[in-house]
Amino acid sequence: MSNPVYLALDLPRLEDAKALATRVKAHVGGIKLGLEFFCAHGHHGVHEIAHVGLPIFLDLKLHDIPNTVAGAMQSIHVLEPAIVTVHASGGRAMMEDAKAAAGEHCKVVGVTLLTSLDERDLARTGVQGSAHDQVMRLAELSEAAGLDGIVCSGHEVAAVHKQWKHGFFVVPGLRLPEGKIGDQKRVVTPRKARDDGASVLVVGRPISRAEDPVTAARAIEATL
């Protein structure tokens, strides 16, 4: 992949989202469309963004019984996504069925631990151990289930890459050194994540909310 940066495009208005994608398309490698975008705009919205000409990453974080997740995967075949996410905590059977139902050229990756969560949040949900331990456990389960890779923070990607040599690793929650972290708790720079083995770098607000999105995208591209 020549440019690993995927722009997280979760603007509320479809026209604004398409305009931004068109503006920065020369400086990003793909577009990530999340749950907010998909619920607001559905298949039509995805098709409209696909017309920009970049690969589409559907970050839907599917999490349900295996049969339901498989059905959901089949329903988005027509959108031809390059990447789709499922929650690794849904279990091995769910992940196996998700991968089996995915399109031939679609990478299915397991979300391990949201970058908005830390150890305190884990403890409150009954999960013992560190965030790192939880990510490593779910990475191992995702590999065993036959997924292409996982989503994890930049804090864990080096360790996961060492354990899973040929995995496909998506790292969100990235910020430039001088950037605000917002609601993220475990962030690193795009350069650091890439050096540690990230395959895709998801960048949202540092580009989408920048005064000049093109300049911001070019600045991130230049660090890589």
C-alpha positions as CSV (number, residue, x, y, z in Angstrom):
1,M,0.0,0.0,0.0
2,S,1.6,3.3,-1.1
3,N,-0.3,5.4,1.4
4,P,-1.5,3.7,4.5
5,V,-3.6,6.6,5.8
6,Y,-7.4,6.1,5.8
7,L,-9.4,9.2,6.5
8,A,-12.2,8.6,9.0
9,L,-15.1,10.3,7.3
10,D,-17.9,10.6,9.8
11,L,-19.3,14.0,8.9
12,P,-23.1,14.2,9.4
13,R,-23.9,15.7,5.9
14,L,-23.2,13.4,2.9
15,E,-22.4,16.4,0.7
16,D,-19.8,17.6,3.1
17,A,-18.3,14.1,3.5
18,K,-18.0,13.6,-0.2
19,A,-16.5,17.1,-0.7
20,L,-13.9,16.5,1.9
21,A,-13.0,13.1,0.5
22,T,-12.6,14.6,-2.9
23,R,-10.4,17.4,-1.6
24,V,-7.9,15.1,0.2
25,K,-8.0,12.1,-2.1
26,A,-4.5,12.7,-3.4
27,H,-3.0,12.5,0.1
28,V,-4.8,9.5,1.7
29,G,-4.9,5.9,0.7
30,G,-8.6,5.2,1.6
31,I,-11.8,6.2,3.3
32,K,-13.1,4.8,6.6
33,L,-16.8,5.0,7.0
34,G,-18.0,4.2,10.5
35,L,-21.3,3.3,12.2
36,E,-22.5,6.9,12.4
37,F,-22.1,7.4,8.7
38,F,-23.6,4.1,7.8
39,C,-26.7,4.6,10.0
40,A,-27.2,8.0,8.5
41,H,-26.6,7.3,4.8
42,G,-26.7,3.5,4.3
43,H,-25.7,1.8,1.1
44,H,-26.4,5.0,-0.9
45,G,-23.9,7.0,1.1
46,V,-21.2,4.3,0.7
47,H,-21.8,4.2,-3.1
48,E,-21.5,8.0,-3.2
49,I,-18.2,8.1,-1.4
50,A,-16.9,5.1,-3.5
51,H,-17.3,7.4,-6.5
52,V,-14.3,9.4,-5.2
53,G,-12.2,6.4,-6.3
54,L,-10.5,5.3,-3.0
55,P,-10.8,2.0,-1.2
56,I,-13.6,1.8,1.3
57,F,-13.2,0.6,4.9
58,L,-16.5,-0.1,6.6
59,D,-15.9,0.2,10.3
60,L,-19.2,-1.4,11.4
61,K,-17.8,-3.4,14.4
62,L,-20.3,-6.2,13.8
63,H,-21.1,-8.1,17.1
64,D,-23.9,-10.6,17.3
65,I,-24.6,-14.3,17.0
66,P,-22.6,-16.0,14.2
67,N,-25.6,-16.4,11.8
68,T,-26.6,-12.8,12.1
69,V,-23.1,-11.4,11.5
70,A,-22.7,-13.7,8.5
71,G,-25.9,-12.4,7.1
72,A,-24.8,-8.8,7.7
73,M,-21.5,-9.5,5.9
74,Q,-23.4,-11.0,2.9
75,S,-25.7,-7.9,2.8
76,I,-22.7,-5.6,2.2
77,H,-21.1,-7.6,-0.6
78,V,-22.6,-5.2,-3.2
79,L,-20.6,-2.3,-1.6
80,E,-17.3,-4.1,-2.3
81,P,-15.5,-2.9,0.9
82,A,-11.8,-3.4,1.1
83,I,-12.0,-3.8,4.9
84,V,-14.7,-4.6,7.4
85,T,-14.5,-4.8,11.2
86,V,-16.1,-7.2,13.6
87,H,-15.7,-7.3,17.4
88,A,-13.2,-10.0,18.3
89,S,-15.0,-10.3,21.7
90,G,-17.9,-11.9,19.7
91,G,-16.0,-15.2,19.8
92,R,-14.3,-17.6,17.5
93,A,-17.4,-19.0,15.8
94,M,-18.7,-15.5,15.0
95,M,-15.4,-14.5,13.5
96,E,-15.1,-17.6,11.5
97,D,-18.6,-17.1,10.0
98,A,-17.9,-13.5,9.3
99,K,-14.8,-14.3,7.3
100,A,-16.5,-17.1,5.5
101,A,-19.3,-14.8,4.5
102,A,-17.1,-11.9,3.4
103,G,-16.3,-11.0,-0.2
104,E,-13.3,-12.5,-1.8
105,H,-11.2,-9.3,-1.8
106,C,-12.5,-8.0,1.6
107,K,-10.2,-8.1,4.6
108,V,-12.0,-8.9,7.9
109,V,-10.3,-7.5,11.0
110,G,-11.2,-8.0,14.6
111,V,-11.6,-5.0,16.9
112,T,-9.7,-5.9,20.1
113,L,-10.0,-2.9,22.5
114,L,-11.4,0.5,21.6
115,T,-8.8,3.2,21.9
116,S,-11.2,5.1,24.2
117,L,-10.9,2.4,26.9
118,D,-8.2,1.8,29.4
119,E,-7.6,-0.6,32.3
120,R,-10.1,1.1,34.6
121,D,-12.8,0.7,31.9
122,L,-11.9,-2.9,31.4
123,A,-12.2,-3.7,35.1
124,R,-15.7,-2.1,35.2
125,T,-16.8,-4.6,32.5
126,G,-15.4,-7.5,34.4
127,V,-12.2,-8.0,32.3
128,Q,-9.1,-8.6,34.4
129,G,-5.6,-7.7,33.5
130,S,-4.1,-4.9,31.4
131,A,-5.3,-3.5,28.1
132,H,-2.2,-5.0,26.6
133,D,-3.1,-8.5,27.8
134,Q,-6.6,-8.2,26.5
135,V,-5.4,-7.1,23.1
136,M,-3.0,-10.0,22.9
137,R,-5.6,-12.5,23.9
138,L,-8.1,-11.3,21.3
139,A,-5.4,-11.0,18.6
140,E,-4.5,-14.7,19.2
141,L,-8.2,-15.6,19.0
142,S,-8.7,-13.6,15.8
143,E,-5.7,-15.3,14.1
144,A,-7.1,-18.7,15.2
145,A,-10.5,-17.8,13.7
146,G,-8.9,-17.1,10.3
147,L,-9.3,-13.3,10.2
148,D,-7.0,-11.2,8.2
149,G,-5.9,-9.1,11.2
150,I,-7.0,-6.9,14.0
151,V,-7.7,-3.3,15.1
152,C,-5.5,-2.2,18.0
153,S,-3.9,0.9,19.4
154,G,-0.4,2.0,18.6
155,H,0.6,0.9,22.0
156,E,0.1,-2.7,21.2
157,V,0.8,-3.0,17.5
158,A,4.5,-3.8,17.9
159,A,3.8,-6.7,20.2
160,V,1.0,-8.0,18.1
161,H,3.1,-7.8,14.9
162,K,5.8,-9.8,16.6
163,Q,3.3,-12.5,17.6
164,W,1.4,-12.5,14.2
165,K,4.1,-11.9,11.5
166,H,1.8,-11.7,8.5
167,G,-1.3,-10.1,10.1
168,F,-3.0,-7.0,8.8
169,F,-3.1,-4.3,11.5
170,V,-5.4,-1.3,11.6
171,V,-4.4,1.4,14.1
172,P,-6.9,4.2,15.0
173,G,-6.6,7.0,17.5
174,L,-3.6,8.6,15.9
175,R,-2.5,12.1,16.6
176,L,0.4,14.3,15.6
177,P,2.8,15.3,18.5
178,E,1.1,18.7,18.9
179,G,-2.5,17.5,18.4
180,K,-5.3,17.2,20.9
181,I,-6.2,13.7,21.9
182,G,-10.0,14.3,22.4
183,D,-11.8,11.2,23.8
184,Q,-8.9,8.9,23.0
185,K,-6.8,7.5,25.8
186,R,-4.1,5.4,24.1
187,V,-2.7,7.3,21.2
188,V,0.6,7.5,19.2
189,T,1.8,9.3,16.1
190,P,1.2,7.9,12.6
191,R,5.0,7.5,12.1
192,K,5.4,5.5,15.3
193,A,2.5,3.2,14.5
194,R,3.8,2.6,11.0
195,D,7.3,1.8,12.2
196,D,5.8,-0.7,14.7
197,G,4.0,-2.6,12.0
198,A,0.7,-0.9,11.3
199,S,-0.8,-1.8,7.9
200,V,-3.5,1.0,8.0
201,L,-3.4,4.2,9.9
202,V,-6.9,5.7,10.6
203,V,-6.9,9.4,11.0
204,G,-10.0,11.4,11.5
205,R,-10.2,14.7,13.4
206,P,-6.6,15.9,12.7
207,I,-7.7,16.1,9.1
208,S,-11.5,16.5,9.0
209,R,-11.5,19.3,11.6
210,A,-8.4,21.0,10.5
211,E,-8.6,24.6,9.2
212,D,-7.1,23.3,6.0
213,P,-7.7,19.6,5.6
214,V,-5.4,19.3,2.5
215,T,-2.5,20.8,4.3
216,A,-3.2,18.6,7.4
217,A,-3.3,15.4,5.2
218,R,-0.1,16.4,3.4
219,A,1.6,17.0,6.7
220,I,0.7,13.5,8.0
221,E,1.7,12.0,4.6
222,A,5.1,13.7,4.9
223,T,5.8,12.1,8.2
224,L,5.6,8.7,6.7
